[in-house]
């Protein structure tokens, strides 16, 4: 049985974002500006989303999104109840997790929350173990996307998937009562290096602090790693009280617990990042103290602000832009640090983010490359696809969701995720981390992904995708049959904010007029769409 035919998701959703009450006055926004904003706040513009933003205005739309109930789901119990050697059942469980991810991407009404959760996942990832662990971890990020960053870090630290991934579930002090035990530094190191502070000290604008000789100042020492690892000792996986087999990880939706025996936690005095921690604290108290230390560190505001700006708006923000967002991270206006609602709102409404809302007004250095997941999702959402596309059923009878070859959305390659925030474009000083994912394989798949997926007469999956995905292929075919201008205008409106560049428009028209061998108007339309979306004009969000 395919995932699409499995038990119905227990979704918590709302019909549309405009149904929320807001005290913000309605502000008319141009079509171009609304479509541009949609690229920053969602997984891709749709006609309904653009209309919603245009009517509400940016601020009221953000408020409405933040008031929406979150879209999350639980994996049906039946998926966990299998024998460990049943490869088909394992495949079905894994496939289900991918299915739900793409259903959220395409159809969740709380698009801003989903987009922020995805952004956080890209720099606080997990990438090992049973798919259910990663699924429940991603649910945590959705739940905490508009919460406080300190709360997020706390809950990430005791999530069983993170405990497994970076070994903090194995972190124990050396003790005569625990033979062979020793502190495990893995999570402590990544908590500072990747999830909060970085390895060099930062100014508020993200620039590196240096000593008198120009050498970067380190954020922490190996001694800090050791002391932090000691502070994080004594956590264990939650008990499995579900009645389901342990190997399916059915209990990974609940947090880790402190060990019942006190000697599993190092309760001696220690010093982390210059702050003393008094002796006698238990594991939970010490974790709270550690999170407080990280949240007060001057690095965390520019470090996290840069990553959120990069994922939502632009890969290479100006020092002034980063300074403004760092200041909001430190103080939301009410003396609270780490308020993600305030930070996300500030990122999206900042003058630098909105400076390009008029056609042609974005500087050349502004914007971000569409990484594969965002390219694929924007293409499908522009077609109003309601469900993800699928491959033919495999030997186990499972139909896997079609995803970009260069970016498995729920399975980054390692703790460094798909790329790093400091990655630069080749031969340039501009930050362009997403470029690491753009190679020949990616561009080849972009050029040829749709015809065989939706129109291949020898592929039963294509027929099913055409019928059941909701993708508006027929509308594209109708426009193609009408005239070159009609199909190009439709593509411009859906994917280019109604402002397709003249050069691309001319090239597409020449391609249509130069090849009369289309087997159907739908095929011609999809070929033209793929060529248009494979161009740099769509490949860069400006």
LINTA-V857528 format. One line per field, one symbol per residue. ss: DSSP state (A for helix, B for strand, O for the rest). Layout:
ss->???
This chain:
ss->OOAAAOOOOOOOOOOOAAAOOOOOOOOOOOAAAAAAAAAAAOOOOOAAAAAAAAAAOAAAAAAAAAAOOOOOOOOOAAAOOOOOOOAAAAAAAAAAAAAAAAAAAAAOOOAAAAAAAAAAAAAOOOOOOOAAAAAAAAAAAAAAOOOBAAAAAAAAAOBAAAAAAOOAAAOOOOBOOBOOOOOOOAAAAAAAAOOOOOOBOBOOOOOBOBOOOOOBOBOOOAAAAAAAAAAOOOBBOOOOOOOOOAAAOOOOOOBOBBOOOAAAOOOOOBBBOOBBBOOOOOAAAAAAAAAAAAAAOOAAAAAAAAAAAAAAOOOOOOAAAAAAAAAAAAOOOOOOOOBAAAAAAAAAAOAAAAOOOOOOOOOOOOOBBOOAAAAAAAAAAAOOOOOOOBOOOOOOOOOOBOOOOOOOOOOOOOOOOOOOOOOBOOOOOOBOAAAAAOOAAAAAAAAAOOAAAAOOOOOAAAAAAAAAOOOOAAAAAAAAAAOAAAAAAAAAAAAOOOOOOAAAAAAAAAAAAAOOOOOOAAAAAAAAAAAAAOOAAAABBO
